[in-house]
Amino acid sequence: MEPLDFTRRIIDFNRLMDGESRESYDARDIAHWRAVYADLIRFKELLLGQTREHIQEVPETNKELGGLDIPFLEAEMQRLRRGLEFWETRGGGKNPPP
């Protein structure tokens, strides 16, 4: 992947994950994507917590971590929460609307 492609993708907070299809009503897909999003949210929450702790321990890192990393991670968390909410409201494999 070219650096420019990577940059575009990383700042696209509306992107879907590779292989994710929001058209699916399959119960296995719904369960899979709920689990993936929930796992990533837990992981990013850990990163945010550790980053905030590190800033407290080493205040000199605040400009870099607090000014760049934390806002990015918070925006990413919003994207992940929207994804989880989508799959949670999709409902355990109900048929698509007529």
C-alpha positions in Angstrom: 0.0 0.0 0.0 1.4 3.4 -1.0 1.8 5.9 1.9 -0.8 8.2 0.3 -3.3 5.4 0.2 -2.6 4.6 3.8 -3.0 8.2 4.8 -6.4 8.5 3.1 -7.6 5.3 4.6 -6.5 6.0 8.1 -8.3 9.4 8.2 -11.5 8.0 6.7 -13.6 7.6 9.8 -16.6 6.3 7.8 -14.7 3.3 6.3 -15.8 -0.2 6.7 -13.4 -3.0 7.6 -12.0 -5.3 5.0 -14.6 -8.0 4.2 -17.4 -6.2 6.0 -20.7 -5.9 4.0 -23.4 -3.9 5.6 -25.8 -5.6 3.1 -25.7 -8.9 5.0 -28.5 -10.2 7.2 -26.8 -13.5 7.9 -26.7 -14.3 11.6 -23.1 -15.5 11.4 -22.0 -12.2 9.8 -23.9 -10.2 12.4 -22.3 -12.2 15.3 -18.9 -12.0 13.7 -18.9 -8.2 13.2 -20.4 -7.6 16.6 -17.5 -9.5 18.1 -14.9 -7.8 15.9 -16.1 -4.3 16.7 -16.5 -5.1 20.5 -12.9 -6.5 20.5 -11.5 -3.4 18.8 -13.3 -1.1 21.1 -11.9 -2.8 24.1 -8.4 -2.7 22.6 -8.7 1.0 21.7 -10.0 1.8 25.2 -6.9 0.2 26.6 -4.7 2.2 24.3 -6.5 5.4 25.3 -6.1 4.6 29.0 -2.4 3.8 28.7 -1.8 6.9 26.6 -3.5 9.1 29.2 -1.5 7.4 32.0 1.7 7.9 30.1 1.0 11.6 29.7 0.5 11.8 33.5 3.8 10.0 34.1 5.7 12.0 31.4 4.1 15.4 31.0 6.5 16.3 28.2 4.6 13.9 26.0 1.3 15.8 26.3 1.8 17.9 23.2 2.4 14.9 21.0 0.2 12.3 22.6 -2.5 14.6 23.9 -2.6 16.8 20.8 -2.4 14.0 18.1 -2.8 10.5 19.4 -5.7 11.0 21.8 -7.9 12.9 19.3 -7.1 10.3 16.7 -8.0 7.4 19.0 -11.2 9.1 20.1 -12.3 9.7 16.5 -11.4 6.0 15.8 -13.5 5.0 18.8 -16.5 6.9 17.4 -16.1 5.0 14.2 -15.9 1.7 15.9 -18.9 2.4 18.2 -21.0 3.4 15.1 -20.0 0.0 13.5 -20.9 -1.9 16.6 -24.2 0.0 16.9 -25.0 -0.9 13.3 -24.5 -4.6 13.8 -26.3 -4.6 17.2 -29.4 -3.0 15.5 -29.1 -5.3 12.5 -30.7 -7.9 14.9 -29.7 -11.5 15.2 -30.1 -12.6 11.6 -33.6 -11.2 10.8 -34.5 -11.3 7.2 -33.9 -8.1 5.2 -36.8 -5.7 5.0 -39.1 -6.2 2.0 
